[in-house]
């Protein structure tokens, strides 16, 4: 790593704040995550997952929550003419990460994932429906929603009012 020197003395310039700064986000302690009730079709809110997606995507509004650490958790339902996939997931806006806690079974029960871990959210092509949830609904301008009601508003109105286009930083018209 390059050092910066004081031109007057030739000595190293130090930032005293660096001694106490924590540049890495502390691990999140997620003990006993409660899985939500099975999604009720009446609570499903359709969202736009982007032009490359071939399924219809919904968030179960009753499952949407934001905890004290800012983790947004929700049930997502992906439907085609012949199949339905359901999962319970989380997004950390401050670190741009996602996690899958459980998958839905055909009998209406949950199958918890073994040792789920946080994964960096990539681009829209790699992440599919998760990228628009992160960018347009739950983490607009890379700032997390504060309440489930704020997330429900964004879902019902086609996106969050603070959402910006990822490539240009220009507000997304609503």
HUVEN-V883275 format. One record per pair of residues at least 4 apart in sequence whose ideal C-beta (glycine too) atoms are under 6 Angstrom apart, sorted by sequence separation. I is the first residue (numbers start at 1). J is the second residue. D is the distance in Angstrom with one decimal. If there is no record, write none. Layout:
i:I j:J d:D
i:I j:J d:D
This chain:
i:17 j:21 d:5.6
i:49 j:53 d:4.0
i:67 j:71 d:5.0
i:105 j:109 d:5.0
i:122 j:126 d:3.9
i:127 j:131 d:4.0
i:131 j:135 d:6.0
i:132 j:136 d:4.8
i:133 j:137 d:5.2
i:146 j:150 d:5.8
i:159 j:163 d:4.7
i:5 j:10 d:5.7
i:6 j:11 d:5.2
i:79 j:84 d:5.0
i:92 j:97 d:4.5
i:122 j:127 d:5.4
i:133 j:138 d:5.6
i:134 j:139 d:4.9
i:139 j:144 d:5.4
i:145 j:150 d:4.2
i:154 j:159 d:5.9
i:164 j:169 d:5.2
i:165 j:170 d:5.0
i:66 j:72 d:5.3
i:105 j:111 d:5.5
i:121 j:127 d:5.7
i:145 j:151 d:4.7
i:154 j:160 d:3.9
i:6 j:13 d:5.2
i:78 j:85 d:4.5
i:91 j:98 d:5.2
i:124 j:131 d:4.2
i:138 j:145 d:5.4
i:164 j:171 d:5.8
i:165 j:172 d:5.8
i:49 j:57 d:4.4
i:65 j:73 d:5.0
i:102 j:110 d:4.2
i:103 j:111 d:5.1
i:3 j:12 d:5.3
i:4 j:13 d:4.8
i:77 j:86 d:5.2
i:90 j:99 d:4.7
i:163 j:172 d:4.8
i:47 j:57 d:5.7
i:64 j:74 d:4.8
i:102 j:112 d:4.7
i:63 j:74 d:5.4
i:76 j:87 d:5.6
i:89 j:100 d:5.2
i:46 j:58 d:5.2
i:63 j:75 d:4.0
i:75 j:88 d:5.2
i:76 j:89 d:6.0
i:87 j:100 d:5.5
i:88 j:101 d:4.7
i:100 j:113 d:5.5
i:121 j:134 d:5.3
i:138 j:151 d:5.7
i:159 j:172 d:5.8
i:44 j:58 d:3.9
i:45 j:59 d:5.3
i:88 j:102 d:4.5
i:59 j:74 d:5.1
i:60 j:75 d:4.0
i:101 j:116 d:5.7
i:44 j:60 d:5.9
i:45 j:61 d:5.1
i:87 j:103 d:5.1
i:100 j:116 d:5.9
i:43 j:60 d:5.2
i:59 j:76 d:5.8
i:73 j:90 d:4.6
i:99 j:116 d:5.1
i:137 j:154 d:4.5
i:43 j:61 d:4.7
i:86 j:104 d:3.0
i:137 j:155 d:5.9
i:43 j:62 d:4.3
i:58 j:77 d:4.4
i:71 j:90 d:5.1
i:72 j:91 d:4.8
i:99 j:118 d:5.2
i:140 j:160 d:3.8
i:39 j:60 d:3.8
i:57 j:78 d:5.5
i:71 j:92 d:5.6
i:97 j:118 d:4.1
i:98 j:119 d:5.7
i:141 j:162 d:4.8
i:140 j:162 d:3.7
i:55 j:78 d:4.6
i:56 j:79 d:4.7
i:97 j:120 d:5.8
i:98 j:121 d:5.4
i:136 j:159 d:4.2
i:137 j:160 d:5.8
i:140 j:163 d:4.1
i:141 j:164 d:5.3
i:55 j:80 d:5.2
i:96 j:121 d:4.8
i:36 j:63 d:3.9
i:136 j:163 d:4.5
i:135 j:166 d:5.6
i:98 j:130 d:5.5
i:44 j:77 d:5.9
i:39 j:75 d:5.1
i:39 j:77 d:5.8
i:36 j:75 d:5.7
i:28 j:69 d:5.9
i:91 j:134 d:5.7
i:93 j:139 d:3.6
i:91 j:138 d:5.5
i:93 j:144 d:3.3
i:35 j:88 d:5.9
i:72 j:138 d:4.5
i:35 j:102 d:5.5
i:33 j:101 d:5.8
i:25 j:95 d:5.2
i:38 j:108 d:5.0
i:57 j:129 d:4.8
i:50 j:124 d:5.9
i:70 j:144 d:4.6
i:35 j:110 d:4.9
i:66 j:145 d:6.0
i:49 j:129 d:3.9
i:66 j:147 d:5.9
i:50 j:132 d:5.5
i:66 j:148 d:5.9
i:49 j:132 d:5.6
i:65 j:148 d:5.4
i:64 j:148 d:4.5
i:64 j:151 d:5.1
i:61 j:152 d:5.4
i:59 j:155 d:5.7
i:47 j:155 d:5.6
i:45 j:155 d:4.4
